[in-house]
């Protein structure tokens, strides 16, 4: 791999100064680093290619090779890599199992594809937030530019420049919907013209949504679709959900580009000396901003607005992304999630009581988009909705967000209720047994490793979550009767799960029979998911060494779900460069990423499940933790640095109370640390104390 390295920082140094006068990465260097990761295609393929995903956190889609969505009649041929349809967080239904499902709105596609394309280009600019597709055929030239307005988040824009002539475009409202859990729903569209805009009224079950279409192209209503006839020159199309279009395409595009330029310049970034690491970082951060919002609309599906696989969001999984939002200074967004959860504490408590007959909060595996009233009535869809470890991930999101918000009133209102009720849940299912250890037992239940059986005692993942929740409850003075301190002092049932191999079993009942058959190596949780230890424990180290033996099919290599992302993140915190590099190489060997590193599949080789944000969250955490980590309560620099050139970091937020800027090499680092609150921390064995807004420079030698 390293024979093919592209040394981005070296190129940046040649063409522009990387560091400006304020010891930060220059604006030019940031722009060049982002633009170096553009997706560029020069050759048109009439077979399936990775669709290109865009969004603004509320509204989004994937587009095909010709710049629009894919003709439904060609789905079997061209949707190998997933769907292409507009989705919006406001358009969801409550359907089977009393659950909520994000459903598609509509799609644009060419009425007739060109027979022979003679010249072709498709460029996705992450820095500008645009996708530009240009093709020529016969004597005609067509340029399609698309964006999703990040200022008016219910607005999508398309500009289509035509030289000569072009095919008509069909706007087709989605009618027959294939929805998760084998549902086939019917959506009715009523289309009228109102004040020079087309009004599309969509109705499906309990949901009614209005979409407006405004264009300077000629439009006719035909078979309950809209047919757009493009003229030579510029054709503008704006699609707005919930309100009529009140902005020009030019202004929307301008504010879109300005927003994205400013966002990249003002959030945390790492510039790597290796192109695939840089692509993974930038494209992942873009995906997160395409998919997640700060408007308290709930959690999107794991593949965002691509329409691929699931129609609802998982809080545990999204916690892997939440950490990256905090680390890069996207704190407003991370904060809004916790406020959204906190506003629903009473609903979660009632949900837990109804499902489990226990007080406290068992955090839902899938969070509703609507009210908790009637949610999952009369029953949950399957056994996985009883994964009792989820509460630990809620608690971590709440606690770490409170650290960054750094406001006692906010913590009291939003974080403490979540931590109080999640800790209470574990206390209420804990029982001291004859071995003098505290065991967790409740039915129905299942664990994070979905191959690990149901209704088992002492799920390892739940023990870690209980430990974390109780630790934080004690820290927040929520241990009113001393029970949490007593349980932690006397010990949760970890020793009862200890195997002769030196690792923990995934639960009490399965024992050795699970070895080599686990989908997820939950033995790595203290390295990857919940910071319950002050240093790497012996059990965690052994589990890391045995990760390929523990996990089913990993030696092929083949990985289910986010498992390889967990491997990488655990390796970063272990500090094992050679083993981390092995896992990194397996991203391609295991068919976990496409050949152009555009996205990550949910499972090796499952192409229809493209753009799995969740694994991107773990991988970007790993890339960051390789060079800057605070996992064990101290600042560790280059703990697992596999790169030979310089790594540049800008505005990386640490929960220790500082932002980190600087450059890092194999043997040294030059850092600028700025306190965003009064803080004390350890850096390479040195105790440092800073007042809020104080800045220090540190040149350190690395081992």
N, C-alpha and C positions, 0 to 999 in steps of 0.2 A: 504493500500500500504506500509506504513512504517514498518509493521511487517516483510516485506520481503526485507528490505534494505540490501544491501551488502556494507559495509563501505570500499570503495577502499582506501582512504588515510590511514586508520588504517592498512590495510593489507600492504600497501606500507611502512609504518613506521616500521612494524615488519621485513620486509625483506630487506629494503634498506633505506638509508637516503633520505627523501623527498627533503630537502634543502641542496644544496651544499655550498661550501665555499663562493660563490659570492651571497648568498641569493637568488638564483634561484632554481627552482625545478631540482633535479638531473636527469641526463640522464636515469638512471635506473628506476626512478619513472615514467618518461614520457613513456618509453617503456612498462613498466608494465601496465600503464593506457590504452595505446592504445591496447595492446594485450588482455587486459581483455574484449574487445568488439568484438573480433573475432567472426565471424559466424561459429558455429561448429554443424555439423549434424552427428549423429552416426547411424541413421536408414534410410534405403532407402525406399522411397515411390514411387510406380508406378502410383500414382495419382499426380495431379498438385501441385507444391510447388512454393514458391517465387523464381524466377530466380535470380541469383546473378550477379550483374552489375560490370563491370570493364571498365576503359578507361584511357586516358591520356590528355584529353582536346581537342583532335583533332580526335581521333580514339577510338571506343569502341563498346561494345555489352553487352548483358546479356547471361549467360550460364545456361543450365539446370542442372538437378540433376546428370547426368552422365558426366559432365565436358565439354561437347560440346554444340552446339545449338541443337534445337529440330527438329527431322525429320518432314518435312512439311506434310507428310502423317498422322501424329499424332497431328496436330495442334489443331483440335477441342477438343481433350482430354487434352492436356498438356499445352496449352497456356492461361489458365484461368487468369494467372497473367501477361499477356503481351507477347510481341514478343521476339524472339532471332535471331538477324541478325546483321551483321557488318555494321556500319555506319561510315562515315568519313566526316568531315566538308568541305573537298574539293570536295565531290561528291554530287552535287545538280543540279537541273534543274529549268529552268524558264518555267512554264506551265500555267495552267488555271488562269485567272485573271491577267496574267502578273506577277505572284508571284513566289517566290523561295521556293523550297522544297528539304530538305535533303532526299535522297533516298538510299535504301539499296544496298550493294555491293554483298554480298554472305553469305553463312553459311557453317559450318562443322557439320556433324552429323554422328552417327554410322549407318552403313549399316544394322546391326542387333543388337538389344538390347539383353543382357544376359537374359536367361529364368528365372534363379533363382540366385539372389545375396546372398551370404552367409555372407559376411562381407563388411562393407561400412563405409566410412568417407568422409566428405566434409568440408574443412576449408578455409574460406576467411580471409587472414591475411592483415589487413589494414596497419600495420606497415611495412610489406615487399612488399605490392602491388601485392600479388599473390593470386591465387585461386587454391587449390589442392584438387583433387577428386580421391579417391581410392576405388576400388571395387574388390571383388573376386567372382569368379563363377567357378564351377567344380574345376579344378586344376590350374586355371589361375588367375593371379593378374595383374591389370592395374592401373597405377597412371598417372593422367593427371594434369599437372601444366600449368597455363596460366597467361599471363601478357600483358600489353600494355606499350611499352617502352616510358618513359617520357623524354628521351633525344632525341631519334629519334622518333618523335611523329607520323610518318606515318607507324610505325612498330608494329605488333602484334606477340607474340611468344607463342608457345605451345611445351611442352616437354611431351612425352608419354612413360613411362617405362612399358615394358611388360615382365611378367614372364609367360612362356607358350605361349599362343596365344591370339589374340584379333580380334574382328571384323574389317573388312575394314572400312575406313572412307570415306565419300563422301564429296567432295568440290563442292557445287552447286552454281554457279552464280545466283543471283536473276534475274528472267526473267519477270514474270507478276507481276507488282507492284500495290498494292492498296494504293493510295496516297490520302491525305486529299482533301476534297470537291468532293468526289465521282469520283475520277479519277482512271482509270485503264490504266496504262502505260506499254509499252513493252520495255524491255531492252535486247539488243542483246549482246551476248558474243562471242568473237573469241579467241580461246585458241590455243597457239602454244608453242613449247619448244625452248628456246633461251639461249644458254650458261649455260646449266645445271639448268636453272630455267624455271618455267612455267609462260608464259606471258598471262594474261587474259585482253583482250581489251574490255571494256564495253562501249556501246553506248546507250544513251537514249535521245531523242529529241536533244537539243542543247549541250548535255554534252558527252564528251569522257574522260574516266578515265582508266588508265592502272594499273593493280594489278599484282604483282609478287609473286609467291609462290616458296619457296626453301625448300627442305626436303631431309633427308637421307632415307626416306621410299621409297619403290617401288611405282611408279605411272603409271597409264594408263589412256588414254583419252577414255571416254565411254559416249555416248549420250550427248555430250557437257558438261559433268561433269568430274571431276578428281576423280579417285578411288585410294586411298592410302592404300597399303597393309603394315601393320605394322610388323616389325620383332621383335624377342625376344631381349630384351635389350632396349636401349634408341633411341627413334625416335624424331627427332627435326623438327619442322615446323615453318617457318617464313613467314609472310604475309606482304608485303610492298606495299603501295599505292604511285604511281607516280614515283618510281624509283626502280631499281633492288636492291636486298638484298646484302649488302656489309659488313655484320657483322655476327659473329657466334652467335648461340643461347646462348652459355655459356656467352659470353661477354654481350649480350643484357640483359639477366636475371640478371647478376651481377650488371650492371649499373642501372637497374630498382630497385633492392633492395636497393642499396646505395642511390639512389635518394630519395626513399620514407623514408628511415631511417633518412636521413639528413633533409628532409622537416618537418617531425614530430618534430624533435629536435629543429628546428630553427624557427618555426612559433608559434604564440600565442596559448595557450591552457588553458583550465580550467579543473581541476580534481575535480569531484563531489563525495560526499559520498553516492550516490544512483546510482545503476547500469543502470537504464533506462535513466537517464539524461546523464550518461557517454556514453552509446550507441548512444543516439541521437546526441550528440556532435561529436563524432569521425566518426560515419558513415555518418553524414551530411557533415562534412568537407571533407571526402574522396570523397563523391559524387560530391562536388563542383570541386575538383581537377580532377576527372574523366571527368567532363563535360565541363569545361571552360578552355580557353587558353589565352595566352598573345601574340598571333601571328597575331592579327588583321584579323582574318578569319570570323568575324561576331559572332552572338549569336546562340547557339545551341537550339534545341527544349527543352521545359520545363522538359522533362524526360531524357534529355541528349541523349546518344546514345543507349538507350534501344529500340528505334523504336516505343514506345508506344504513341498512340494518335496523337499529333501534329508533323508536319514536319518542323517547323520554330520557331524562338525565339521571345519573347515578352520583350522589354526593361523595361517596368514598372515592370513586374514580376521579371526580372533578377536584378533589383535594390535591391530587398530584399536580394539577395545573395551578391551583390556588397558591401554592408555595412559590411558583415562578412569578406570579403577579406581585407578590410581596417583595421578592428579591429584586425585581426590576423597577420598583417604584410605582407600580400600578395599584396603589393602595386604595384609591377610591373605589375601584371595582371590587377588590377583595373585601373591603369593608362592607359594601352593599350586600354581598352574599350573607354575611353574618347578621346584618340587620334584618334581612329577609327571613332567615331562619329564626331569629329571636322573636320576630313578630308572630311566629307560628308555634311557639313553645307550648302553649295550651293545647293546640291541635295535635302536636306530637305526643304529649302526655296522654291525651284521650285515645289516640291511635295505639299507643303502647298498652294501655290498660285494656282496650278492646281485644287486641290480638294476643297479648301475653298474660293478661291478668296480673300485671306487676306495676307498681308505681315507679315513676322516673321516665326516662326517654330511651327507648331502643330506636336509634335513628333509622328512618326508613331507608331501605335499600334503593328505592326509587322515590324521589320527592314529587309531590303533586304540583301541577301547574295551577290548579284551582284550589278550592277549599278542602280541608281535611274532612269536613262533614260529608259522609257518604263515600269517602275514598276507600277503595278496595272493599267494597260491600257487594256481595256477602262474604267474599273471601279473596285472598291474594292469589295472583296467577300461578305461583309454583313455590316449591320449597325454599328457593333461594331468597325469597323475601323475608326469611327468618334468620338472616345472617346477623348474629348478635354482636359481632365485633365492630359494626359500623359506627357506633357511638364514639369510639376513640378518635375517629377521623374528623367527626364533627367537632369534638372538643379541641383537637389540635388546631383546626382552622380558626376556631373562636379565640383560643388562647394566643396564638401567634399574631393574629390580626390586632388583638388588644395591645400587644407589645408595640406594634408599629403605630397604631393610632395614638397611644400614650396619653390617654385621657381617662381619668378615674370615673367620671360620670358615664362616659361611653361604655367602659368596661362593666360598670355596675348594671347598666341597662341591657347590654347585648351579650357580653361574653359570660358573665357569671351565671345567668340563668341556664345557659346551655351546659356549662361545666357542672353546675350543681345537679341538674337532672340526669345527666349521663352517668355521673358518679353514683348517684342514688340508684339507678337501674342496676348497676353491677353489684352494689352493696346488697340489694334485695334478692339477687340470685346467687349470692355467695354463702357458703356454709362451711364452718370448721368441722373437719372430720377427724377420725381416730389417729391419723398421722400428724395431727396438729397443724395441718396446712388448710388454707381456705380454697375450696373448690367451687367452680361455677357450674350450675346445672339448671336447665330449664327446658321445657318442651312446649311447643315445637321450637326447634333451633337447627341451624346449620352454620358452617364456618366459611371462612374466606377461600379456602381450597375447596372448590366445588366438587372435587372427586373424593372428598373426605367423609362422606356419609352424613346422615341426618340424625338429629336427636342424640348427639354424643355429649358426654360430660367433658368439661375442661378443654374446650377448643383453644389451642395455643394462641390463635389470633385474638380471641376474646380475653385471655389472660393479659396479653400485652395492652389491650385497650383498657381493661379494668385498672391495670397498674398506672397507665398514663392519666386516666381521668381522676383517680384518687390522688395522685401526686399533685395535680393542678388544683384539685379541690382543697387540699391542705394548704397549698401556696396562697390560695385566695381566702383563707380563713373560713372555709365552708364545712369544715369537719367539726360540727357542733358538739358531738358527743365522743369524739376521739376514735370512732369506729374505723375510719380510713387509715389512720396512723397505726391502729392495732392490727389491721389486716396486713398492711405492708410490712410491719415489724415482724409479725409472726410468719408471714410468707404466703403468697399465692401459690397455687399448686404446680409451679414450674418443676420442682424436683421430682414430682410424681410422674412427669412426662419424660424424664431424662433417659435416653437410651444408652446402650453399651457403646454406641458409636460416638457418644459425646454430644449428640444433638437432641433436641426435644422432638417427641412424637407430635403429630399435628393435632391429636386429641387423645383422650384417655382410652377410648374404646378400640381404636383402629390399630394402634401400636405399630409394630414393625411391618405389618401388611401393607402400609401405605408407601413404604420406601421404594422410590423409583416410579411411583404411580401418581404423584401429585401434579396437578395442573399448575398450582402456584406454590412456590417454596416459602411457606409462611414462617419458616425458621429464620428467614432473613429480615423479619419485620422490624427488629430493633436497629438494623442497619439502614433500612430504606424508608420506613413509614412512621414510626413513633419513637421519638428520642427519649427513651426511658433510662438509658445508661449514661454514665459519665465517660466511659471508654469502651472499646470493643471487648465484649465478653468472650470467654472461652467458647461458649455454646454458639455464639454468632460467628466466630472465626471458623469453627469446625463446620458449621452449616455452609458458610461461604465456600470453603474448600471442597465440600461435597455437593455443591449446588447442581452439577450436571448429573450426579448419581441420584439425587433426591427427585428430580423433576422428569416427568414422562417425556420421552422422545427428544430430550435436550441434546443428547449426544449425536443425533443424526446430522446436523442440528435442525430442530423444528421446535417452535415455541407457540404456546397457546396464550391468547390474550396479551397482557402487559408484562409477561414473565421476563423476557429478555431486557426490558427496560429496568425491571427490578434488579436483575443481575448487574447491569451497568452501574446503577446508583449505589448498590451495596459495595461494588468494587471501588468506587470513588472514595467511599468512607472507610474502607479497609486500607486504601493506599497501595493496592497491588497493581502496578502498572502493566505487567505482562499479562495478568489474567484479565484486566480491563480491556487490553488490546484484543485479546481473544474474543471477548464478548462483542466488542465493536466490529471486528471482522465478521462475526456471525450475523450482523444485520443484513449483509448481502448474501452470505452463504446460505442462510436460512430462509431467503426470500421474504424477508421481513420489511424491506424497503424496495421500492422500484429501482430500476437501473439508473435513473436520473436523480434519485434522492429527493423526489418531490414530496413524498408522503410516507407514512408508515401504515402497513396493514394491521388489522386487529389480530390476526393469527397468520402464521407463515403461509404464504401462497393463497390465502383467501382473498382474491382480488376484488370481489364485489364489496368487501368491507374496507375500502380505502379511507384514508384520512382519519385515523383513530387518534384523536387529540390526546387521549389518556396516556398512551405510551410516549407520545411526544413530551408530555409533562415530565415523565420520569427521565427520559434521555436528556432533556435540557437541564434538569436538576443535576444530572451526572456530569455533563459538560462543565457546568458552573462549579460544582463541588470538587472537580479535579484541581481547580486553581484557587478557589476561595470557598472555605467551608466554616460554618459555626455549629455544626451538628452536635459536637460534644461540649458546647458551652465555652469554647475558646476559638480564637481566630487562627485557622490553619491555612497556610499558603502553599500551593503546589503540592498538596499531599499525594496526588495521583496524576502527575503531569506527564502525558505521553508524547508531548510535542517538542520538537527540537528547536523551533524558532521562538520568537517573542510572542507572548499572549498579552493583549491589552484589555484592561477592564475599565469600565466607566460607570459610575453611579450605581454600583451594586450595593443593595441595602442588606445590612446584617441585623439580626435581632439583638445583637450585642450593643446596638446603639450607634452604629457608625455606617457611613457609606465608604466604599472602597474604590479607589481609582489607582491606576498605575500600570506598570509593565512587569511581566513575570517571565523569567527564563528558567532553564534547568537548574542553575546553581545560584541564582540571585533574583531579587525582586526589589523594585523601587516603587514605593507605595505612598499615596496621599490618603490619609484617613481623616474624615470629618465627622464629628459627633452631631447626631440629630437629637440627642438628649444627653443629659449628664450620664456618664457611664464609666465602668471599670471592666477591663477584660485582659485576657492573656494572649500575647502574640509571640509565638515561638519561645515560650518560657519567660517572657518579659511582662511584668504587670504594668498596664497602662491605664491612666485615669484622665478623662477628658470632661470638660464642661460643654454644655450645649453650644453648638456652632464653632467650637474650637477645632482647629486643623493642625495635624502634625504630618511630617514627612518621615518615612522610615525606609532605610536601605538595609535589607537583610540578606544574609547568606543562607542558602538552602542546602540541606544535606542531600 
